[in-house]
Amino acid sequence: MRHEAVFRFRSDQAGAIFGAVSPEMEAEVNTRSSAECLMDGPDTLVLKVHAEDIAALRASLNMWLRLISVAREMQDLVINKEISP
């Protein structure tokens, strides 16, 4: 059985987050799972993860959701630093 999870993230920083995680998509080599990250309009990032089994899906989701979270946190830091004196 093939498993799939799809997450949609709406943010005015979606393009920057996409740019941060895209290089990781190209480097990913996993025989049990695959991931796709794409933009759906200017403010929506879509993450699709496919896996052969639940354990592989969980592991892949942990990695990709963490990468997206870190990219978003870094964008927040950059924005706050630009605003702060």
N, C-alpha and C positions, 0 to 999 in steps of 0.2 A: 504494500500500500504506500502510495506517495502522499506526503503531508505538505501543506502550504500554510504560510501565514503572511498576511498583508497588513502593513501599517501605513497610515497617511499622517504626515506631520504638516500642519499649517503654521507658517511663520513668515514674517517679512524678511527673515534671514535664510530662508530655504535654499536659495541659490548658493550662498556662501557655504552652508553646511554640505550641500551636494558636492561642491568643489573640493571640500576637505575630505570627504569619504570616497569619492570616485576613484582616486588612485588605488585605494585598498581593494576595490572591486576587481581591478585588472590583475592584481597580485594574488588573488584568492585561488588556492588549489585545494579542493576538498572533494573526495570521491563520494561522500555520503550526502553532501548538501551543496546547494548553490544559492546565490543571492543576486538580486538585481535592484539597483537604485536608480530612480528616474525622477524627473520633474514633471508635474502635472499642473501646468500653468506657472505663473511667476512666484506663487507663494505656497506651493504644496510639493513636498518631497514624499515619494512613495518608495517604500522598502518592501520587496517581495522575497521571501525565503522559501525554498523548496528543499525537502529532505526525504531520504529513504525511510527513516524511522523517527520516532518521537525524541529519542535521546539526541540524535544529530540535529533535529530541528531546535531543540532547547539550547544546545551548545552554540549553534550558529546565531540564533536570536540573541543570546547573551552577548556575543561578540559584537554584532552589528548594532544592537540597541545601545551598547556602551559606547561604541565609536561615535554614533550620532549624538549621544548625550554629551560626550566630551567636546565634540565640535560645537555644539550649541552653547555650552558653558564658555568656551573660548571666545565665541562671538559676543556673548554677553559681557565678558571682561573687556574686550576691545571697545565695544560701544560705550560702556560705563567709563572707561579710561578717557575716551575722546570727549565725553561730556563733562567729566570732573576737571576741576582746575588743577 
